[in-house]
């Protein structure tokens, strides 16, 4: 996502950190279980836990490095090595040059659907403008419903 001229990068990073920490999906880690029906446990970490702060990598394209797009591609490849389903399912990269800047958000497709991306971007824009972060619907009730289901009935279904 290209960054417009005049944007304060430090404040933009703070807006991303604040919004992503408020989403259950970005605070989710998965633990392996010995269970035939549910081989993973979904753990939603508390927003105040330092563990949930989004991971960032920064890339600067110098004067001698004219291929900005190659640096963006490298940021995408490197993000794949930073993402882990058991610890941090997303990664943000910031690529800057003298003439342009880009934010690259990388994540497991299972934690966030593409249809919600526009909502996420709107929330980041609002946080950057100093508006309070909107209250998100918690996944807690869905997780509780899932684990309170009858395992035998689920298997038969």
C-alpha positions as CSV (number, residue, x, y, z in Angstrom):
1,X,0.0,0.0,0.0
2,X,1.7,3.2,-1.1
3,X,2.1,6.0,1.5
4,X,1.1,9.5,0.4
5,X,3.6,12.4,0.7
6,X,3.4,14.2,4.0
7,X,2.5,11.2,6.1
8,X,4.4,11.0,9.4
9,X,5.9,7.4,9.3
10,X,6.3,7.2,13.1
11,X,2.6,8.1,13.6
12,X,1.5,5.8,10.8
13,X,3.4,2.9,12.5
14,X,1.8,3.7,15.8
15,X,-1.7,3.7,14.1
16,X,-1.0,0.2,12.6
17,X,0.3,-1.1,15.9
18,X,-2.8,0.2,17.8
19,X,-5.3,-1.1,15.3
20,X,-3.8,-4.5,14.8
21,X,-3.5,-5.0,18.5
22,X,-7.2,-4.3,18.8
23,X,-8.2,-7.1,16.4
24,X,-8.6,-10.6,17.9
25,X,-7.5,-12.1,14.6
26,X,-4.1,-10.4,14.7
27,X,-3.6,-11.5,18.4
28,X,-4.2,-15.1,17.6
29,X,-1.7,-17.9,17.9
30,X,-2.3,-21.6,17.3
31,X,-1.0,-24.5,19.4
32,X,-0.9,-28.1,18.3
33,X,-3.1,-30.6,20.2
34,X,-3.4,-34.3,20.2
35,X,-7.1,-34.3,19.2
36,X,-8.7,-35.9,16.1
37,X,-11.5,-33.4,15.8
38,X,-9.5,-30.2,16.6
39,X,-5.7,-30.6,16.0
40,X,-5.1,-26.9,16.9
41,X,-6.1,-24.7,19.8
42,X,-6.8,-21.1,18.9
43,X,-5.3,-18.8,21.5
44,X,-6.4,-15.1,21.5
45,X,-3.8,-13.1,23.4
46,X,-4.8,-10.1,25.5
47,X,-4.4,-6.7,23.8
48,X,-2.0,-5.4,26.5
49,X,0.5,-8.3,26.1
50,X,3.8,-7.1,24.5
51,X,3.7,-10.4,22.6
52,X,0.9,-9.1,20.4
53,X,2.7,-6.0,19.2
54,X,3.0,-6.3,15.4
55,X,6.4,-7.2,14.0
56,X,8.0,-4.7,11.6
57,X,10.9,-4.8,9.2
58,X,12.2,-1.6,7.5
59,X,13.9,-1.5,4.1
60,X,15.5,1.6,2.7
61,X,16.3,1.9,-1.0
62,X,19.4,4.0,-1.3
63,X,20.6,6.2,-4.2
64,X,22.6,3.3,-5.6
65,X,19.7,0.9,-5.5
66,X,17.2,2.0,-8.1
67,X,15.0,-1.1,-8.2
68,X,12.3,-0.2,-5.7
69,X,10.0,-3.0,-6.8
70,X,12.7,-5.6,-6.2
71,X,13.1,-4.3,-2.6
72,X,9.3,-4.6,-2.1
73,X,9.5,-8.2,-3.4
74,X,12.4,-8.9,-1.0
75,X,10.3,-7.6,1.8
76,X,7.5,-9.9,0.9
77,X,9.8,-12.9,0.7
78,X,11.5,-12.0,4.0
79,X,8.1,-11.6,5.7
80,X,7.4,-15.3,4.9
81,X,10.3,-16.3,7.2
82,X,9.0,-14.0,10.0
83,X,5.5,-15.4,10.1
84,X,4.8,-18.4,12.4
85,X,1.3,-19.8,13.1
86,X,2.3,-20.5,16.7
87,X,3.7,-17.0,17.5
88,X,3.0,-14.2,15.1
89,X,0.7,-14.8,12.1
90,X,1.4,-11.4,10.5
91,X,4.2,-9.1,9.6
92,X,4.5,-5.5,8.4
93,X,7.2,-4.2,6.2
94,X,8.0,-0.6,5.5
95,X,9.9,0.1,2.2
96,X,11.2,3.7,1.7
97,X,13.2,5.5,-0.9
98,X,13.8,9.2,-1.6
99,X,10.7,9.4,-3.7
100,X,8.2,6.8,-2.4
101,X,7.2,4.6,0.6
102,X,5.1,1.5,0.9
103,X,3.6,-0.5,3.7
104,X,3.4,-4.3,3.0
105,X,1.1,-6.3,5.3
106,X,1.8,-10.1,5.2
107,X,-0.3,-12.6,7.0
108,X,-1.7,-16.2,7.1
109,X,-4.9,-16.2,5.0
110,X,-6.7,-18.1,7.8
111,X,-6.6,-15.2,10.3
112,X,-8.1,-12.5,8.1
113,X,-10.3,-12.4,5.1
114,X,-9.7,-10.2,2.1
115,X,-13.1,-8.7,2.3
116,X,-12.2,-7.1,5.7
117,X,-9.0,-5.5,4.4
118,X,-10.8,-2.3,3.5
119,X,-12.3,-2.1,7.0
120,X,-8.8,-2.5,8.5
121,X,-7.4,0.2,6.3
122,X,-10.2,2.5,7.3
123,X,-9.5,1.8,11.0
124,X,-5.8,2.6,10.5
125,X,-6.7,5.8,8.7
126,X,-8.9,6.8,11.6
127,X,-6.3,6.0,14.2
128,X,-3.7,8.0,12.3
129,X,-6.2,10.9,12.3
130,X,-6.4,10.6,16.1
131,X,-9.8,9.1,16.3
132,X,-10.4,6.4,19.0
133,X,-10.1,2.8,17.9
134,X,-13.5,1.2,17.3
135,X,-14.6,-1.6,19.5
136,X,-14.3,-4.9,17.7
137,X,-16.7,-7.9,18.1
138,X,-14.8,-10.5,20.1
139,X,-14.3,-14.0,18.8
140,X,-14.7,-15.3,22.3
141,X,-18.3,-16.3,22.0
142,X,-17.6,-18.2,18.7
143,X,-14.7,-20.1,20.3
144,X,-16.8,-20.9,23.3
145,X,-19.7,-22.2,21.1
146,X,-17.2,-24.3,19.1
147,X,-15.7,-26.0,22.2
148,X,-19.1,-26.5,23.9
149,X,-20.4,-28.5,20.9
150,X,-21.0,-32.3,21.3
151,X,-17.9,-34.0,19.9
152,X,-19.7,-37.2,19.0
153,X,-22.5,-35.3,17.2
154,X,-19.9,-33.3,15.4
155,X,-18.1,-36.4,14.3
156,X,-21.3,-38.0,13.0
157,X,-22.2,-34.9,11.1
